[in-house]
Amino acid sequence: MSGRQHRETELARQIRARGLAAGQTPAQIAEEIYDRCGPQFGTTRIKGHRLAHGVALADVIEQIRALFERDGKAAPGIGETLLSAYESGLKRPGPEYLHYLCSAYRVEPASLGYDGPCICGHDHRTSVVAGSDLQNRRPDTSPGTREPLNRPAGGDPSANGGEEDENVLRRTLLQLLAGAGVTLDGQLLGSVENVRRRMDETLVSATVSPAMLDQWEEATLGFGRQYMNTPPLRLLCDVLLEFSAVRKAMEHRQPVDLQERLCRMAAQLAGLSGMIMVNLGDHRMARSFFRTGRMAADDTGDRALRAWVIAREALVPLYYGDPREALNLARKSRDLAGQTPCAAQAMAPVFEARALAMMAGGGKKDVVDQAKRALSRARAAFSQMTASEQDDATFGYTERQLYFHQGDALVRLGQPMEADLILEQALTKYGPSDWLDPTIIKLDRAKCRLLEGDVEEALQIATTALTSLGEGCRPDILMQRAYEVAKAVETRAPDHPALKEYLEAVRTASVTAPITGEVL
């Protein structure tokens, strides 16, 4: 032990002794250790709790192992080196280890220095472990104490076959059907991630009847049709329950033809889940689902399916990250599709053009020419697609999507006249119940007017588009577009009298709400 560590331990020991004498709880002592040792030695909150209990790293490890054994789980891989990394702030515990650390110390994640609730959804301050020291803890059997949590949500993915995570999704679905307000909290996110991770594990490890496969394939296509008009969190619950059922069927290797069909459904459901997570604003989870989709698609050998997953994945960096990465993914999708007429063969060049426009901006002739060639390839590929693919907005690519995305790319390339004509055509393809895509198209047309120098008409179009939205029709992705218009007007005409009215309309509409429809 270094001299610095020795001084830290000695000060913590003194604080603990005085705290115990004064009748303080370990949590109160830990807070005082953090307050006094943190500035001097960099003591973290999680380390403060171990010092407050007066135990060594090995004692905490043994306690966590005992909790795993109590819950019927295999011995964890956590050791002193990993726990020390948590205490030094070099690493953050995953959801499962965080749950057991909270159980051992009888505190919530915030007390250990981590944001968000524990994935188990229970209060650890009244958990099953009792006593002031980790060495002496035994299950509390006093009246009124909660029974042990044998299988906390978000724990070992193989511990209960995913039933607890499915129950979380079912409860969320029931609440949504009852009209209750449900948010994407830590527990729900933990269940979503566990369902996805189990599919990963099944794909790398793997008897169902053809009739059952037919039903699942029909359900998968049905989810694709619902994507455009069902609230995303509601649809996510439905999709992941089916996703989980497919995973269970894949736990044992099937005949080659059936296994390939299962992998295809897994890829489609994972890709659809990734699209929904984009709608919900969680690009990290969206990437994870697309990676799972890629793994499943690779097992099918279907180049068109693999290209579709990658093309859809390109939307994540296109809107939440690096357009250069989006360009690379779009080109990878295009290469995979090759000469096979399919949705990705049309989608990928459009996304390529949009990424090029974002990287270089409008006005550069070489970029404009390169992007226009990509759009020309997209139109040619679209004409070769089957009618069923042209009617499928999720697993295929529709004419209105093509017009919409072409127009968006041309706006970013600084081609207002051509863009406005295509966007006007796109609007005619939507029905009266569609609102998300048409609103973004109108905001793009407002940008066209700005590029042409007509600031007043641009503001009028954008303001009308926003004020006509109903309650619950103002998602973040739409508001980002609205702010883009505001920033463009401020650059061109910061003193325009209508700008204040538009900014007020944007502020009023800036309410995160459930969304439906195609995210660009």
GISUL-V576715 format. One record per run of one state. SS is the DSSP state (~ for helix, > for strand, _ for the rest). FROM is the first residue (numbers start at 1). TO is the last residue. Records with the same first field share a line. If there is no record, write none. Layout:
SS->FROM-TO, FROM-TO
This chain:
_->1-2, 22-25, 42-44, 54-56, 71-79, 89-94, 106-108, 113-123, 127-128, 130-133, 137-138, 140-162, 178-185, 206-209, 227-231, 251-255, 280-282, 299-302, 321-322, 338-342, 361-364, 384-386, 391-398, 413-415, 428-435, 452-454, 468-475, 494-496, 510-520
~->3-21, 26-41, 45-53, 57-70, 80-88, 95-105, 109-112, 124-126, 134-136, 163-177, 186-205, 210-226, 232-250, 256-279, 283-298, 303-320, 323-337, 343-360, 365-383, 387-390, 399-412, 416-427, 436-451, 455-467, 476-493, 497-509
>->129-129, 139-139
